[in-house]
Amino acid sequence: MKVFNNPLSQKFAEYPQFGVLKGVKVFVTATNIAGPFAGSLMAEMGAQVLRAEAPNIACTTRGTTSCAQLHRNEYSITLNTATKRGQELFKKAIAWADIWIEAGRPGGYDKRGLSDDVCWEINPKLSIVHVSGYGQFGPYKNKASYDVSGQAMGGYMYMNGVSPTSGPLKVNPYLSDYVTAYNACICALAGHIHALKWGEGDSADVAQYDNMFRLLDNYPSVWFNKEMPKNGEPVKIRTGNKHDMSACFSFYDTADGGAIFVAIVGQGPVERGFPIIGMGKVGEGDIPPKCTGFPLFDPRGAKAEKLLEEFCAQRTAKELEEIFEAAGIPCQRAYTPQDIYEDPQFEARENIVEWEDQVFGPMKGIGITNIFKKNPSDIVCAAPLFGEHNREVFAMWGLSEEEIDDMYAKGEAAQWSPADTARNKMLKEWGYFWDPDRQCARIGL
């Protein structure tokens, strides 16, 4: 396991130059996951990411292990754009940034005189991304949204369930939020590339339900052109871990209580796999030459599926992996957390790492997923505390110490220490600490 000897804090003016996004400056005014995670991805690739939260309403993830994991390499300030001074500082951030990602209520910044056009008057090359549940226009634009809202409206939940007669099923954890964040990252960088090439910024409207709808493959084109499913009728594709159409292309229960994905489809896997499960050889009997598999509704497909189910039920997941991998047949057992922690593939690619967090101390979690050969991504500092960089950033933007003190006095700025974070988020009481005595003593709680 790679251990990062990262500093707990990094001065804003001394951000190290690394990664493919070195020199790119990103301003994020968003909470929770869908907006902020886009900034997180860019921060690990070397972008300098400044995140602003409201001084009186910290992000709901603030102080959790999720925040510690997702906001490494970032900087934190607090801003209230409803005030004159907050708007002035916001404009300073816009002038500084290459990219601005926001996730407020649609039209909220327009009402405060901070529209896209106003931002472009300050910074013509600014790439803007608006993240929301339902988009910046349309009859639902003002509806509140969470991750499951996007899954539900986008049709993704309709696709998933344990049986054709079961209810729709949401996917954990926060699939809609994370997919939206990845798309927001793509749009932000696309806008930035356009500005570099053509000298003009653009504004992207990224909606959660849009993103989930986009993931439905060809199903909408079938529904809207061929046959629309009727409300309340069994949903044929809602078959849990089993494929709804193809034989020998599903998860199968194993003798040790696990499950394994097996794909005996395609000419090569079928030629090698059918004899293993007792289906016979391709080109003999009722299996035609160059067979690529059968659908479940074909009697031969039903037979092959039953044989594979029985074959898997008599062996452990690891035994099955050895058999199918030796035959070049795609397979993968469903990993438990222990499997992940002990697996040599995770170790080789440094998927699990340890770093130092300001609140939790040494902690293990997800490593860097974007691996570049010449300009590697990195973890250069812990997630920032709430408002940690107020004084440094505001002074850089021309405020005096007296003006910054006045902001704190009037509630226009706020800042938490590690102990404040633990108290405000009740980390000990709610079980976020895994070694509470040591962790509390470490931060003076």
Secondary structure as GFF3:
##gff-version 3
##sequence-region A 1 445
A	DSSP	beta_strand	2	3	.	.	.	ID=ss1
A	DSSP	three_ten_helix	12	14	.	.	.	ID=ss2
A	DSSP	beta_strand	25	29	.	.	.	ID=ss3
A	DSSP	alpha_helix	36	44	.	.	.	ID=ss4
A	DSSP	beta_strand	48	53	.	.	.	ID=ss5
A	DSSP	alpha_helix	65	70	.	.	.	ID=ss6
A	DSSP	beta_strand	74	78	.	.	.	ID=ss7
A	DSSP	alpha_helix	84	96	.	.	.	ID=ss8
A	DSSP	beta_strand	99	102	.	.	.	ID=ss9
A	DSSP	alpha_helix	108	111	.	.	.	ID=ss10
A	DSSP	alpha_helix	116	122	.	.	.	ID=ss11
A	DSSP	beta_strand	127	132	.	.	.	ID=ss12
A	DSSP	alpha_helix	147	153	.	.	.	ID=ss13
A	DSSP	alpha_helix	156	159	.	.	.	ID=ss14
A	DSSP	alpha_helix	175	198	.	.	.	ID=ss15
A	DSSP	beta_strand	203	207	.	.	.	ID=ss16
A	DSSP	alpha_helix	208	214	.	.	.	ID=ss17
A	DSSP	alpha_helix	219	225	.	.	.	ID=ss18
A	DSSP	beta_strand	249	253	.	.	.	ID=ss19
A	DSSP	beta_strand	259	263	.	.	.	ID=ss20
A	DSSP	alpha_helix	267	277	.	.	.	ID=ss21
A	DSSP	alpha_helix	299	313	.	.	.	ID=ss22
A	DSSP	alpha_helix	317	326	.	.	.	ID=ss23
A	DSSP	beta_strand	331	333	.	.	.	ID=ss24
A	DSSP	alpha_helix	337	342	.	.	.	ID=ss25
A	DSSP	alpha_helix	344	348	.	.	.	ID=ss26
A	DSSP	beta_strand	352	357	.	.	.	ID=ss27
A	DSSP	beta_strand	361	366	.	.	.	ID=ss28
A	DSSP	alpha_helix	390	396	.	.	.	ID=ss29
A	DSSP	alpha_helix	401	409	.	.	.	ID=ss30
A	DSSP	alpha_helix	418	424	.	.	.	ID=ss31
A	DSSP	alpha_helix	436	442	.	.	.	ID=ss32
###
